[in-house]
Amino acid sequence: MFPIRANNPTLNKSLATYFIILANIVIWITIQGMGSDPALLQSIHTLGLIPGELLRSIPAGTPIPLGGQLQFTVGATPHWSTLITHLFMHGGWFHIIGNMWFLWVFGDNVEDAMGRVRFMVFYLLCGLSAAAAQIFSDPTSTVPMIGASGAISGVMGAYAVLYPRTGVQVIVFLGFFIRRMVVPAWIMLGYWFLLQLVGAMPSVTKSDGGVAFWAHIGGFASGIILIFFFKSGKRMAAHALLMKHWHAHS
């Protein structure tokens, strides 16, 4: 079930959402070399988050292979800045396109509910919460954690709280059967969250890297909680009036 767009208008232009998407794209091009080596591996080395290094649960000097002939050693001091920088790193074209697409679909309405500055703070807090969940799920991990998906999961959690019954246009894949349909947001997002719970099961998760399922779970949960502190009552009331007008003329 892949989302195409949400049937949910906005009051204002989603400048903060656009800025985050643009920042990720610029970093992907200028720092990560659009996924080409050695720029990609070097960026993961310097800007990715490694739980074992951050918590000092692995000794300094421990070699960590990054693929091919490239490896690096764990430094003597933790790089706390990677708690933020890892949110703007991606591992490939599908990784960044998928993340930015989900942010594009769900970010505008969540930003609309709280305002641009508050949305930026909310986004980063969700990213930090997602990182914390992934770190404590495996505090000795040497696998670099990268990607915006933890923060975007928080946006999706907030959307599920704010607009559970709003229609989301999705493409459903069932083998060779492909169908476009509209489902309530709570079904689409609940289905996605269920996949993360299944993926986080020890029998499913691979220890050698892959999808950071616990980051998705932590980010989604933090978005559900934080939205109650960040949403604006006035903005939500104005959006409710906009929805009535929009449905009356659609």
Backbone hydrogen bonds, N-H to C=O, Kabsch-Sander energy under -0.5 kcal/mol:
donor,donor_aa,acceptor,acceptor_aa,energy
2,F,171,I,-2.7
4,I,169,Q,-3.9
5,R,169,Q,-1.1
7,N,167,G,-3.0
8,N,6,A,-2.1
15,L,13,K,-1.9
18,Y,14,S,-2.4
19,F,15,L,-2.4
20,I,16,A,-2.3
21,I,17,T,-2.2
22,L,18,Y,-2.7
23,A,19,F,-2.7
24,N,20,I,-2.2
25,I,21,I,-2.1
26,V,22,L,-2.8
27,I,23,A,-2.3
28,W,24,N,-2.3
29,I,25,I,-2.0
30,T,26,V,-3.1
31,I,27,I,-2.0
32,Q,27,I,-2.0
34,M,28,W,-3.1
35,G,32,Q,-1.6
36,S,32,Q,-0.5
36,S,33,G,-1.1
40,L,36,S,-2.4
42,Q,38,P,-2.7
43,S,39,A,-2.3
44,I,40,L,-2.0
45,H,41,L,-2.1
46,T,42,Q,-2.4
47,L,43,S,-2.6
48,G,44,I,-1.4
49,L,145,M,-2.4
50,I,48,G,-0.5
52,G,141,S,-2.7
53,E,50,I,-0.6
54,L,50,I,-2.5
55,L,51,P,-2.5
57,S,52,G,-1.4
58,I,52,G,-1.3
61,G,74,V,-2.9
62,T,59,P,-1.6
64,I,72,F,-3.3
66,L,70,L,-2.7
67,G,70,L,-0.7
70,L,67,G,-1.7
72,F,64,I,-2.0
74,V,62,T,-1.9
80,W,78,P,-1.0
82,T,79,H,-1.5
83,L,80,W,-1.8
84,I,81,S,-1.7
85,T,81,S,-2.4
86,H,82,T,-1.7
87,L,84,I,-1.5
88,F,85,T,-1.8
89,M,86,H,-1.2
96,I,92,G,-2.1
97,I,93,W,-2.5
98,G,94,F,-2.3
99,N,95,H,-2.1
100,M,96,I,-2.6
101,W,97,I,-2.1
102,F,98,G,-2.1
103,L,99,N,-2.1
104,W,100,M,-2.2
105,V,101,W,-2.2
106,F,102,F,-2.2
107,G,103,L,-2.5
108,D,104,W,-0.5
110,V,106,F,-1.2
111,E,107,G,-2.7
112,D,108,D,-2.1
113,A,109,N,-1.2
114,M,110,V,-0.5
114,M,111,E,-1.3
115,G,111,E,-3.1
119,F,115,G,-1.9
120,M,116,R,-1.9
121,V,117,V,-2.0
122,F,118,R,-2.8
123,Y,119,F,-2.9
124,L,120,M,-2.0
125,L,121,V,-2.4
126,C,122,F,-2.4
127,G,123,Y,-2.0
128,L,124,L,-2.4
129,S,125,L,-2.4
130,A,126,C,-2.4
131,A,127,G,-2.2
132,A,128,L,-2.3
133,A,129,S,-2.1
134,Q,130,A,-2.1
135,I,131,A,-2.8
136,F,132,A,-2.4
137,S,133,A,-0.8
138,D,134,Q,-0.9
138,D,135,I,-0.9
141,S,138,D,-1.8
145,M,49,L,-3.6
146,I,144,P,-0.5
147,G,86,H,-2.4
152,I,148,A,-2.4
153,S,149,S,-2.2
154,G,150,G,-1.2
155,V,151,A,-1.4
156,M,152,I,-2.2
157,G,153,S,-2.4
158,A,154,G,-2.2
159,Y,155,V,-2.2
160,A,156,M,-2.1
161,V,157,G,-1.3
162,L,158,A,-2.6
163,Y,159,Y,-3.0
166,T,163,Y,-0.9
168,V,183,V,-3.0
169,Q,5,R,-3.0
170,V,181,M,-3.1
171,I,2,F,-2.7
172,V,170,V,-0.5
172,V,179,R,-3.3
173,F,171,I,-0.5
174,L,172,V,-0.6
174,L,177,F,-3.2
177,F,174,L,-2.3
178,I,176,F,-0.6
179,R,172,V,-2.0
181,M,170,V,-2.4
183,V,168,V,-2.2
185,A,166,T,-1.8
186,W,164,P,-2.6
187,I,184,P,-0.9
188,M,184,P,-1.8
189,L,185,A,-3.0
190,G,186,W,-1.7
191,Y,187,I,-2.5
192,W,188,M,-2.0
193,F,189,L,-2.5
194,L,190,G,-2.3
195,L,191,Y,-1.8
196,Q,192,W,-1.4
197,L,193,F,-2.0
198,V,194,L,-2.4
199,G,195,L,-2.5
200,A,196,Q,-1.7
201,M,198,V,-1.3
204,V,201,M,-2.0
205,T,201,M,-2.6
209,G,206,K,-0.9
213,F,211,V,-1.7
216,H,212,A,-1.6
217,I,213,F,-2.3
218,G,214,W,-2.8
219,G,215,A,-2.6
220,F,216,H,-2.5
221,A,217,I,-2.4
222,S,218,G,-2.2
223,G,219,G,-2.2
224,I,220,F,-1.8
225,I,221,A,-1.7
226,L,222,S,-3.4
227,I,223,G,-1.7
228,F,225,I,-1.1
229,F,226,L,-1.6
230,F,226,L,-1.4
231,K,227,I,-2.4
232,S,113,A,-3.2
233,G,231,K,-0.5
236,M,232,S,-2.4
237,A,233,G,-2.2
238,A,234,K,-2.3
239,H,235,R,-2.3
240,A,236,M,-2.0
241,L,237,A,-1.7
242,L,238,A,-2.0
243,M,239,H,-2.6
244,K,240,A,-1.8
245,H,241,L,-2.2
246,W,242,L,-2.8
247,H,243,M,-2.8
248,A,244,K,-1.9
249,H,245,H,-1.1
250,S,247,H,-0.7
